């Protein structure tokens, strides 16, 4: 018996792939699972599509440009909906620009951001 393992990279919305085997065997339907969200990939996407220009490199936000996105971002469903259909001056990012997998990766990046230190722990703020 021969074991065949194939690595296939498909668009995030595709979950089935047909693997063609040699003529003396039968075809196999392989069910693919999307990649789990990845924070490092998410940071790369965040930078590539220009989120940092309004929201800052660490998603800290700035008055007049864009709100803080992390740490502790809004719920993923609200985040995804807003990215696709924003209000105000933010441009929409359709699935042609940022895939659902890439949104999940960016959300993982936002979730991974550390909490800022408490104001009480910063000596200059307590004088």
Secondary structure, DSSP 8 states (H G I E B T S, - for coil): -----------TT--EEEE---TTS--EEEE-------HHHHHHHHHHTTTHHHH-TTS--BTTTB----SS---HHHHHHHHHS--TT-----TTTS-HHHHHHHHHHHHHS-----GGG-GGGG-
